[in-house]
Amino acid sequence: MKRWITARRILALERPLIMGVLNVTPDSFSDGGRFNHLDAALQHVEKMLAAGSDIIDVGGESSRPGSQQITADEEINRVEPIISAIAKRWDTPISVDTWKADVAAAAIDAGAEIINDISGLRFDPRIAEIAAQTKAGLILMHSRGSFRTMHFEPPMPNIVTEVVRGLRNSITAAQSAGIANEQIALDVGIGFGKTPEQNLELIADLNVFRAEFSEFPIVVGASRKSFIGKLTGELNPEKRLAGSLAAAAIAVYNGADFVRVHDVAESREAAIVAHAIKRAKRSESSI
C-alpha cells in the first residue's frame, strides 16, 4: 500500500485524502480576509475537521493572479501563531503553503509537518534543505515563471509534456538534497500558468501522471478556480461548488490521492463516491 511520510506521521493512502484550505491572508481569491484572525481561523479549522478534513493547509501569502509578494517576516507573522494554536489543540497533519524556506522552517517549528511549495523548489531551493533536515512531507507543484509572472506565462503547446518535465526536475532537486521519495507528493498545478482548456486537459489526463510517477502521491487543487467560472459563467468563487465537486470527483477517479479543497464536507462525499466507482470498474480484459 502506498504511503506518505511527514515529519510527524505516516499517512496511508488507501483512500483519497482531503486537504482543507485555510487562507490566513487579506487578499486570497476566494476567502481573503475571512480567516486571518486567530479565533476565526480556529473556528474554521474545527468545522473542517468535523467535516472530514485529513490535512489542514495553511497559507499566509496569496498566489492568485495579480497578488502582491510579501516578506518572509510578514508571512511568518501570519501563519506561525495560527499553526501553533492548531497543533496545540488538534492532532491533525498541518501543511504550510509557502515557497520561502524561512517561512517553512518557522512553520515546522510551530507544528506543521508538510511543506506545500507552489514553485516545486524553483523560487527558494533552500526549502529542500528544510524538508531533508526535518523529514517534512513535501508537495512539489508545477508552475512556470517567477512569482510575479507565473499566471501570465504564454501557454505551452503540450501542457502534459511540460508538466511531466517540470515535475521530474523538481523531483531531481529534492532527491539531490537528500529528501526520500516517500516524503514527496506531486501537484500538477491547476490554474498556474495554464489556459482553461489546459486545466481541463490535466485533470482529464491525470492517469498519465499516475503512470509516470507511480510511486508518488498526486495532489489536485481545482477548488473554486477561475477555469470553473469560465465554464459555468459564475463570477463569484464561493458559488463554484458544483463545478469544484465535479473536478474533484473526476480527479479522484483518474488517480488523485489528495484533493485540496475549500468545501470539505461536500468534497469528501464526492471523493468517496468517485473512489468507490473507480474501484468497482472492471478492467477491459475482464469484459
C-alpha contacts under 8 A as a table, 3 or more apart, distances in Angstrom:
res1	aa1	res2	aa2	distance
1	M	12	A	7.41
1	M	13	L	7.14
1	M	14	E	6.89
2	K	12	A	6.60
2	K	13	L	5.63
2	K	14	E	7.31
2	K	215	E	7.41
2	K	217	P	7.99
3	R	10	I	6.68
3	R	11	L	5.60
3	R	12	A	4.65
3	R	13	L	5.35
3	R	182	E	7.00
4	W	10	I	5.78
4	W	11	L	5.12
4	W	12	A	6.62
4	W	13	L	7.30
4	W	137	G	7.33
4	W	182	E	5.39
4	W	183	Q	5.89
4	W	184	I	7.37
4	W	185	A	7.72
4	W	217	P	7.34
5	I	8	R	7.93
5	I	9	R	6.17
5	I	10	I	4.56
5	I	11	L	6.26
5	I	135	K	7.86
5	I	136	A	7.50
5	I	137	G	5.93
5	I	182	E	5.63
5	I	183	Q	4.95
6	T	9	R	5.45
6	T	10	I	6.21
6	T	11	L	7.67
6	T	113	E	5.61
6	T	114	I	6.06
6	T	135	K	6.30
6	T	136	A	4.67
6	T	137	G	4.10
6	T	138	L	7.90
6	T	183	Q	6.17
7	A	113	E	4.76
7	A	114	I	7.04
7	A	134	T	6.11
7	A	135	K	4.79
7	A	136	A	4.11
7	A	137	G	6.34
8	R	93	P	7.94
8	R	113	E	6.08
8	R	136	A	7.74
13	L	16	P	6.67
13	L	17	L	7.37
13	L	257	D	6.80
15	R	257	D	7.15
15	R	272	I	7.85
15	R	275	H	7.24
16	P	252	V	6.87
16	P	256	A	7.02
16	P	257	D	4.69
16	P	258	F	5.36
16	P	259	V	7.39
16	P	271	A	6.62
16	P	272	I	7.46
16	P	275	H	7.26
17	L	53	S	7.71
17	L	54	D	5.95
17	L	55	I	7.78
17	L	257	D	6.25
17	L	258	F	4.68
17	L	259	V	6.57
18	I	52	G	7.43
18	I	53	S	5.16
18	I	54	D	5.23
18	I	55	I	6.44
18	I	258	F	5.81
18	I	259	V	5.41
18	I	260	R	6.27
18	I	261	V	7.15
18	I	264	V	7.09
18	I	267	S	7.66
18	I	268	R	6.45
19	M	53	S	5.96
19	M	54	D	5.94
19	M	55	I	4.60
19	M	56	I	5.76
19	M	57	D	6.37
19	M	258	F	6.75
19	M	259	V	6.00
19	M	260	R	4.55
19	M	261	V	6.12
19	M	264	V	7.97
20	G	48	M	6.53
20	G	53	S	5.65
20	G	54	D	7.50
20	G	55	I	6.09
20	G	56	I	4.98
20	G	57	D	5.94
20	G	260	R	6.03
20	G	261	V	5.33
20	G	262	H	5.91
20	G	263	D	7.61
20	G	264	V	6.14
21	V	56	I	6.28
21	V	57	D	5.09
21	V	58	V	6.53
21	V	59	G	7.85
21	V	260	R	6.69
21	V	261	V	5.84
21	V	262	H	5.33
22	L	35	F	7.25
22	L	41	A	7.29
22	L	44	H	7.76
22	L	45	V	7.46
22	L	56	I	6.79
22	L	57	D	5.77
22	L	58	V	4.84
22	L	59	G	6.33
22	L	262	H	7.96
23	N	28	S	6.85
23	N	31	D	7.04
23	N	32	G	6.69
23	N	35	F	6.46
23	N	36	N	7.13
23	N	58	V	5.93
23	N	59	G	4.91
23	N	60	G	6.35
23	N	62	S	7.93
24	V	32	G	7.28
24	V	33	G	7.12
24	V	34	R	7.71
24	V	35	F	5.25
24	V	36	N	3.96
24	V	37	H	7.32
24	V	41	A	7.30
24	V	58	V	7.00
24	V	59	G	5.97
24	V	60	G	5.23
24	V	61	E	7.88
24	V	78	R	6.59
24	V	79	V	6.94
25	T	28	S	6.05
25	T	32	G	5.43
25	T	33	G	5.80
25	T	35	F	7.36
25	T	36	N	5.48
25	T	59	G	7.25
25	T	60	G	5.33
25	T	61	E	6.09
25	T	62	S	6.55
25	T	78	R	7.56
26	P	32	G	4.58
26	P	33	G	3.92
26	P	34	R	7.54
26	P	36	N	6.64
27	D	31	D	7.72
27	D	32	G	4.35
27	D	33	G	6.31
27	D	62	S	6.27
27	D	67	S	7.53
28	S	31	D	5.82
28	S	32	G	4.07
28	S	33	G	7.58
28	S	61	E	7.82
28	S	62	S	4.94
28	S	63	S	7.39
28	S	64	R	6.55
29	F	32	G	6.31
29	F	62	S	7.58
29	F	64	R	5.90
29	F	237	P	7.53
30	S	224	R	7.31
30	S	237	P	5.45
30	S	238	E	6.23
31	D	34	R	5.79
31	D	35	F	7.74
31	D	238	E	7.81
32	G	35	F	7.38
32	G	36	N	7.86
33	G	36	N	5.67
34	R	37	H	7.87
34	R	40	A	7.29
35	F	38	L	7.38
35	F	40	A	5.14
35	F	41	A	4.62
35	F	44	H	7.46
36	N	40	A	7.22
36	N	41	A	6.46
36	N	78	R	7.36
37	H	40	A	5.55
37	H	41	A	6.03
38	L	41	A	5.09
38	L	42	L	6.13
38	L	81	P	7.74
38	L	82	I	6.03
39	D	42	L	5.26
39	D	43	Q	6.17
40	A	43	Q	5.15
40	A	44	H	6.22
41	A	44	H	5.17
41	A	45	V	6.22
41	A	82	I	7.27
42	L	45	V	4.97
42	L	46	E	6.13
42	L	82	I	7.65
42	L	85	A	7.82
42	L	86	I	6.90
43	Q	46	E	5.14
43	Q	47	K	6.37
44	H	47	K	5.08
44	H	48	M	6.18
45	V	48	M	5.04
45	V	49	L	6.08
45	V	56	I	7.36
45	V	86	I	7.82
46	E	49	L	5.25
46	E	50	A	6.13
47	K	50	A	5.11
47	K	51	A	6.12
48	M	51	A	4.98
48	M	52	G	6.39
48	M	53	S	5.46
48	M	264	V	6.00
48	M	265	A	7.54
49	L	52	G	5.15
49	L	53	S	4.83
49	L	54	D	7.21
50	A	53	S	7.35
51	A	264	V	6.00
51	A	265	A	4.70
52	G	264	V	6.69
52	G	265	A	6.31
52	G	268	R	6.82
53	S	56	I	7.02
53	S	264	V	6.11
53	S	265	A	7.83
53	S	268	R	7.77
54	D	92	T	7.14
54	D	93	P	7.13
55	I	92	T	6.49
55	I	93	P	5.02
55	I	94	I	5.80
55	I	95	S	6.97
56	I	92	T	7.48
56	I	93	P	6.46
56	I	94	I	4.93
56	I	95	S	5.99
57	D	94	I	5.97
57	D	95	S	4.48
57	D	96	V	5.71
57	D	97	D	6.37
58	V	79	V	6.92
58	V	83	I	7.43
58	V	94	I	7.28
58	V	95	S	6.00
58	V	96	V	4.92
58	V	97	D	5.76
59	G	62	S	7.36
59	G	79	V	6.97
59	G	96	V	5.99
59	G	97	D	4.62
59	G	98	T	6.71
60	G	75	E	5.33
60	G	76	I	7.63
60	G	78	R	5.73
60	G	79	V	5.64
60	G	97	D	7.28
60	G	98	T	7.52
61	E	69	Q	7.24
61	E	70	I	6.90
61	E	75	E	6.41
61	E	98	T	7.38
62	S	67	S	6.11
62	S	68	Q	7.65
62	S	69	Q	7.98
63	S	67	S	5.99
63	S	147	F	7.79
64	R	67	S	5.51
65	P	151	H	5.76
66	G	148	R	7.40
67	S	148	R	7.93
68	Q	148	R	7.98
69	Q	147	F	7.61
69	Q	148	R	7.84
70	I	74	E	6.49
70	I	75	E	6.74
71	T	74	E	5.31
71	T	75	E	6.31
72	A	75	E	5.05
72	A	76	I	6.04
72	A	100	K	6.78
72	A	102	D	6.55
72	A	103	V	5.95
73	D	76	I	5.08
73	D	77	N	6.19
73	D	103	V	7.69
74	E	77	N	5.07
74	E	78	R	6.40
75	E	78	R	5.13
75	E	79	V	6.33
75	E	103	V	6.79
76	I	79	V	5.32
76	I	80	E	5.41
76	I	103	V	5.49
76	I	106	A	6.84
76	I	107	A	7.54
77	N	80	E	5.90
77	N	81	P	7.12
78	R	81	P	7.03
78	R	82	I	7.38
79	V	82	I	5.40
79	V	83	I	5.97
79	V	107	A	7.14
80	E	83	I	5.25
80	E	84	S	6.05
80	E	106	A	6.70
80	E	107	A	5.68
80	E	110	A	6.08
81	P	84	S	5.08
81	P	85	A	6.12
81	P	110	A	7.63
82	I	85	A	5.10
82	I	86	I	6.17
83	I	86	I	5.13
83	I	87	A	6.09
83	I	94	I	7.39
83	I	107	A	6.83
83	I	110	A	6.05
83	I	111	G	6.25
83	I	112	A	6.60
84	S	87	A	5.20
84	S	88	K	6.23
84	S	110	A	4.76
84	S	111	G	5.76
85	A	88	K	5.22
85	A	89	R	6.27
86	I	89	R	5.24
86	I	90	W	5.89
87	A	90	W	5.54
87	A	91	D	6.39
87	A	92	T	7.26
87	A	94	I	7.64
87	A	110	A	7.60
87	A	111	G	5.42
87	A	112	A	7.49
88	K	91	D	7.73
93	P	112	A	7.04
93	P	113	E	6.44
93	P	114	I	7.56
94	I	111	G	7.24
94	I	112	A	4.68
94	I	113	E	5.79
94	I	114	I	6.31
95	S	112	A	5.59
95	S	113	E	6.09
95	S	114	I	4.34
95	S	115	I	5.60
95	S	116	N	6.44
96	V	104	A	6.79
96	V	107	A	6.59
96	V	112	A	6.52
96	V	114	I	6.29
96	V	115	I	5.17
96	V	116	N	5.82
97	D	115	I	6.32
97	D	116	N	4.60
97	D	117	D	6.19
97	D	118	I	7.57
98	T	103	V	6.86
98	T	104	A	6.59
98	T	115	I	6.98
98	T	116	N	6.07
98	T	117	D	5.40
98	T	118	I	7.04
99	W	103	V	7.96
99	W	104	A	7.66
99	W	116	N	7.56
99	W	117	D	4.85
99	W	118	I	6.27
99	W	119	S	6.33
99	W	121	L	7.35
99	W	123	F	6.50
99	W	124	D	6.32
99	W	127	I	7.35
100	K	103	V	5.40
100	K	104	A	6.25
100	K	123	F	7.62
100	K	124	D	5.84
100	K	127	I	6.78
101	A	104	A	4.96
101	A	105	A	6.10
101	A	124	D	6.42
101	A	125	P	7.78
101	A	126	R	5.56
101	A	127	I	4.50
101	A	130	I	6.90
102	D	105	A	5.19
102	D	106	A	6.27
103	V	106	A	5.18
103	V	107	A	6.05
104	A	107	A	5.11
104	A	108	I	6.16
104	A	115	I	6.48
104	A	127	I	6.97
104	A	130	I	7.30
105	A	108	I	5.22
105	A	109	D	6.26
105	A	130	I	6.30
106	A	109	D	5.10
106	A	110	A	6.22
107	A	110	A	4.95
107	A	111	G	6.37
107	A	112	A	5.43
108	I	111	G	5.21
108	I	112	A	4.44
108	I	113	E	5.83
108	I	114	I	7.74
108	I	134	T	7.84
108	I	136	A	7.92
109	D	112	A	7.12
112	A	115	I	7.88
113	E	136	A	5.14
113	E	137	G	6.36
114	I	136	A	5.14
114	I	137	G	4.37
114	I	138	L	5.75
114	I	139	I	7.57
115	I	131	A	7.49
115	I	136	A	6.73
115	I	137	G	6.13
115	I	138	L	4.90
115	I	139	I	6.20
116	N	138	L	6.00
116	N	139	I	4.66
116	N	140	L	6.74
116	N	141	M	7.73
117	D	120	G	5.58
117	D	121	L	6.76
117	D	138	L	7.37
117	D	139	I	5.94
117	D	140	L	5.63
117	D	141	M	6.17
118	I	140	L	6.69
118	I	141	M	4.85
118	I	142	H	6.82
118	I	143	S	6.79
118	I	189	G	7.60
119	S	122	R	5.23
119	S	123	F	5.84
119	S	140	L	7.10
119	S	141	M	5.93
119	S	142	H	6.41
119	S	143	S	5.79
119	S	144	R	7.77
120	G	123	F	7.86
120	G	139	I	7.58
120	G	140	L	4.26
120	G	141	M	4.87
120	G	142	H	5.97
120	G	143	S	7.38
120	G	167	L	7.38
120	G	170	S	5.38
121	L	124	D	5.83
121	L	125	P	4.84
121	L	126	R	7.80
121	L	127	I	6.64
121	L	128	A	6.87
121	L	140	L	7.14
121	L	170	S	6.29
121	L	173	A	7.36
121	L	174	A	7.73
122	R	125	P	5.95
122	R	170	S	7.73
123	F	146	S	7.29
123	F	147	F	7.79
124	D	127	I	6.17
125	P	128	A	5.83
125	P	129	E	7.71
126	R	129	E	5.19
126	R	130	I	6.66
127	I	130	I	5.06
127	I	131	A	6.25
128	A	131	A	5.14
128	A	132	A	6.06
128	A	173	A	7.71
128	A	174	A	5.78
128	A	177	A	5.96
128	A	179	I	7.25
129	E	132	A	5.06
129	E	133	Q	6.07
129	E	177	A	6.19
129	E	178	G	7.98
130	I	133	Q	5.23
130	I	134	T	6.04
130	I	136	A	7.83
131	A	134	T	5.32
131	A	135	K	5.35
131	A	136	A	4.87
131	A	137	G	6.98
131	A	138	L	6.72
131	A	179	I	6.78
132	A	135	K	5.28
132	A	136	A	7.15
132	A	177	A	6.64
132	A	178	G	5.70
132	A	179	I	4.88
132	A	180	A	7.87
135	K	179	I	7.46
135	K	183	Q	7.13
136	A	183	Q	6.70
137	G	183	Q	4.55
137	G	184	I	6.07
137	G	185	A	7.61
138	L	183	Q	5.87
138	L	184	I	4.95
138	L	185	A	6.16
139	I	184	I	5.92
139	I	185	A	4.66
139	I	186	L	5.53
139	I	187	D	6.74
140	L	167	L	7.27
140	L	170	S	6.68
140	L	171	I	7.71
140	L	184	I	7.16
140	L	185	A	6.23
140	L	186	L	4.97
140	L	187	D	5.99
141	M	167	L	7.34
141	M	186	L	5.89
141	M	187	D	4.36
141	M	188	V	5.90
141	M	189	G	5.50
142	H	163	V	6.21
142	H	166	G	6.18
142	H	167	L	6.11
142	H	187	D	6.33
142	H	188	V	5.33
142	H	189	G	4.95
142	H	192	F	7.79
143	S	150	M	6.46
143	S	166	G	7.89
143	S	189	G	6.15
143	S	192	F	5.65
143	S	193	G	6.58
144	R	149	T	7.99
144	R	150	M	5.19
144	R	153	E	6.94
144	R	192	F	7.51
144	R	193	G	6.45
145	G	148	R	7.84
145	G	149	T	5.50
145	G	150	M	4.60
145	G	153	E	6.56
146	S	149	T	5.09
146	S	150	M	5.37
147	F	150	M	5.67
148	R	151	H	7.64
149	T	152	F	5.20
149	T	153	E	6.17
150	M	153	E	5.74
150	M	192	F	6.30
150	M	193	G	5.44
151	H	191	G	7.64
151	H	192	F	5.35
151	H	193	G	4.27
151	H	194	K	7.53
152	F	193	G	5.93
153	E	193	G	5.59
154	P	193	G	7.53
155	P	159	I	7.89
155	P	193	G	6.97
155	P	194	K	6.16
155	P	195	T	6.64
156	M	159	I	5.69
156	M	162	E	7.17
158	N	161	T	5.60
158	N	162	E	6.29
159	I	162	E	4.94
159	I	163	V	6.05
159	I	194	K	7.83
159	I	198	Q	6.50
159	I	202	L	7.64
160	V	163	V	5.23
160	V	164	V	6.15
160	V	201	E	7.84
160	V	202	L	6.54
160	V	205	D	7.85
161	T	164	V	5.18
161	T	165	R	6.16
162	E	165	R	5.16
162	E	166	G	6.16
163	V	166	G	5.04
163	V	167	L	6.04
163	V	188	V	6.55
164	V	167	L	5.28
164	V	168	R	6.15
164	V	209	F	7.15
164	V	212	E	7.88
165	R	168	R	5.19
165	R	169	N	6.39
166	G	169	N	5.17
166	G	170	S	6.36
167	L	170	S	4.98
167	L	171	I	6.11
167	L	186	L	7.25
167	L	188	V	7.97
168	R	171	I	5.10
168	R	172	T	6.18
169	N	172	T	5.14
169	N	173	A	6.29
170	S	173	A	5.12
170	S	174	A	6.23
171	I	174	A	5.07
171	I	175	Q	6.09
171	I	184	I	7.87
172	T	175	Q	5.15
172	T	176	S	6.04
173	A	176	S	5.15
173	A	177	A	6.47
174	A	177	A	5.26
174	A	178	G	6.71
174	A	179	I	5.47
175	Q	178	G	5.15
175	Q	179	I	5.03
175	Q	180	A	6.52
175	Q	181	N	7.28
176	S	179	I	7.35
179	I	183	Q	6.74
179	I	184	I	7.76
180	A	183	Q	5.49
180	A	184	I	7.15
181	N	184	I	5.36
181	N	215	E	7.79
181	N	216	F	7.21
182	E	216	F	7.22
184	I	216	F	6.38
184	I	217	P	7.41
185	A	216	F	5.41
185	A	217	P	4.75
185	A	218	I	5.93
185	A	219	V	6.93
186	L	216	F	6.72
186	L	217	P	6.22
186	L	218	I	4.98
186	L	219	V	5.81
187	D	218	I	5.93
187	D	219	V	4.62
187	D	220	V	5.82
187	D	221	G	7.74
188	V	202	L	7.30
188	V	218	I	7.94
188	V	219	V	7.22
188	V	220	V	6.67
189	G	192	F	5.57
189	G	220	V	7.34
189	G	221	G	7.27
190	I	194	K	7.14
190	I	199	N	5.56
190	I	202	L	7.62
190	I	220	V	7.13
190	I	221	G	6.30
190	I	222	A	5.96
191	G	194	K	5.62
191	G	195	T	7.48
191	G	196	P	7.60
191	G	199	N	6.46
191	G	222	A	7.57
191	G	225	K	6.89
191	G	226	S	7.51
191	G	227	F	7.40
194	K	197	E	7.88
194	K	198	Q	5.63
194	K	199	N	6.14
195	T	198	Q	5.04
195	T	199	N	6.32
195	T	227	F	7.97
196	P	199	N	5.16
196	P	200	L	6.51
196	P	226	S	7.94
196	P	227	F	4.85
196	P	230	K	7.71
197	E	200	L	5.17
197	E	201	E	6.25
198	Q	201	E	4.79
198	Q	202	L	6.14
199	N	202	L	5.24
199	N	203	I	6.53
199	N	227	F	7.29
200	L	203	I	5.35
200	L	204	A	6.07
201	E	204	A	4.98
201	E	205	D	5.88
202	L	205	D	5.20
202	L	206	L	5.81
203	I	206	L	5.16
203	I	247	A	7.49
203	I	250	I	7.28
203	I	251	A	5.69
203	I	254	N	7.55
204	A	207	N	7.83
204	A	250	I	7.65
204	A	251	A	7.54
204	A	254	N	7.23
205	D	208	V	5.63
205	D	209	F	7.55
205	D	254	N	7.51
206	L	209	F	5.33
206	L	210	R	6.27
206	L	251	A	7.02
206	L	254	N	5.61
206	L	255	G	6.38
206	L	256	A	7.49
207	N	210	R	4.73
207	N	211	A	6.12
207	N	254	N	5.50
207	N	255	G	5.99
208	V	211	A	5.27
208	V	212	E	6.04
209	F	212	E	4.88
209	F	213	F	5.70
209	F	214	S	7.63
209	F	218	I	7.90
210	R	213	F	5.52
210	R	214	S	5.29
210	R	218	I	7.17
210	R	255	G	6.08
210	R	256	A	7.85
211	A	214	S	5.14
213	F	216	F	5.67
214	S	217	P	7.78
217	P	256	A	7.41
217	P	257	D	5.62
217	P	258	F	7.53
218	I	255	G	7.33
218	I	256	A	5.04
218	I	257	D	5.25
218	I	258	F	6.43
219	V	256	A	5.79
219	V	257	D	6.06
219	V	258	F	4.70
219	V	259	V	5.78
219	V	260	R	7.22
220	V	248	A	7.65
220	V	251	A	6.93
220	V	256	A	6.44
220	V	258	F	6.39
220	V	259	V	5.01
220	V	260	R	6.20
221	G	259	V	5.76
221	G	260	R	4.59
221	G	261	V	6.56
222	A	225	K	5.77
222	A	244	S	6.49
222	A	247	A	6.57
222	A	248	A	7.01
222	A	259	V	7.98
222	A	260	R	7.31
222	A	261	V	7.45
223	S	241	L	7.88
223	S	244	S	4.88
223	S	245	L	7.71
223	S	247	A	7.73
223	S	248	A	7.55
223	S	260	R	6.96
223	S	261	V	5.17
223	S	262	H	6.38
224	R	228	I	6.72
224	R	229	G	7.72
224	R	237	P	5.16
224	R	238	E	6.72
224	R	239	K	7.85
224	R	240	R	5.31
224	R	241	L	6.82
224	R	243	G	7.63
224	R	244	S	5.65
224	R	262	H	7.71
225	K	228	I	5.78
225	K	229	G	7.00
225	K	237	P	6.89
225	K	244	S	7.87
226	S	229	G	4.95
226	S	230	K	6.19
226	S	237	P	7.47
227	F	230	K	5.02
227	F	231	L	6.35
228	I	231	L	5.19
228	I	232	T	6.19
228	I	234	E	7.83
228	I	240	R	6.96
228	I	243	G	5.92
228	I	244	S	7.10
229	G	232	T	5.13
229	G	233	G	5.18
229	G	234	E	4.63
229	G	235	L	5.73
229	G	236	N	7.74
229	G	237	P	7.30
229	G	240	R	6.78
230	K	233	G	5.36
230	K	234	E	7.13
230	K	235	L	7.93
232	T	243	G	7.62
234	E	237	P	7.32
234	E	239	K	6.87
234	E	240	R	6.61
236	N	239	K	5.52
236	N	240	R	7.11
237	P	240	R	5.45
238	E	241	L	7.02
240	R	243	G	5.55
240	R	244	S	6.05
241	L	244	S	5.04
241	L	245	L	6.11
241	L	263	D	7.42
242	A	245	L	5.18
242	A	246	A	6.32
243	G	246	A	5.11
243	G	247	A	6.30
244	S	247	A	5.16
244	S	248	A	6.15
245	L	248	A	5.02
245	L	249	A	5.98
245	L	266	E	7.31
245	L	267	S	5.82
245	L	270	A	6.35
246	A	249	A	5.24
246	A	250	I	6.18
246	A	270	A	7.91
247	A	250	I	5.33
247	A	251	A	6.00
248	A	251	A	5.06
248	A	252	V	6.20
248	A	259	V	6.42
248	A	267	S	6.90
248	A	270	A	7.21
248	A	271	A	6.72
249	A	252	V	5.22
249	A	253	Y	6.19
249	A	267	S	7.85
249	A	270	A	5.46
249	A	271	A	5.26
249	A	273	V	7.78
249	A	274	A	5.31
250	I	253	Y	4.90
250	I	254	N	6.04
250	I	274	A	7.04
251	A	254	N	5.10
251	A	255	G	6.29
251	A	256	A	5.42
251	A	259	V	7.91
252	V	255	G	5.17
252	V	256	A	4.51
252	V	257	D	6.73
252	V	258	F	7.75
252	V	259	V	7.65
252	V	271	A	6.18
252	V	274	A	6.25
252	V	275	H	6.25
253	Y	256	A	7.22
253	Y	274	A	5.41
253	Y	275	H	5.88
253	Y	277	I	7.61
253	Y	278	K	5.58
256	A	259	V	6.96
261	V	264	V	6.23
261	V	267	S	7.01
263	D	266	E	5.94
263	D	267	S	5.99
264	V	267	S	5.16
264	V	268	R	5.90
265	A	268	R	5.24
265	A	269	E	6.47
266	E	269	E	5.30
266	E	270	A	6.31
267	S	270	A	5.03
267	S	271	A	6.03
268	R	271	A	5.09
268	R	272	I	6.12
269	E	272	I	5.13
269	E	273	V	6.32
270	A	273	V	5.35
270	A	274	A	6.11
271	A	274	A	5.11
271	A	275	H	5.93
272	I	275	H	5.23
272	I	276	A	6.18
273	V	276	A	5.09
273	V	277	I	6.19
274	A	277	I	5.17
274	A	278	K	6.17
275	H	278	K	5.07
275	H	279	R	6.22
276	A	279	R	5.13
276	A	280	A	6.19
277	I	280	A	5.05
277	I	281	K	6.35
278	K	281	K	5.35
282	R	286	S	6.46
282	R	287	I	7.17
283	S	286	S	5.49
283	S	287	I	6.99
284	E	287	I	5.39
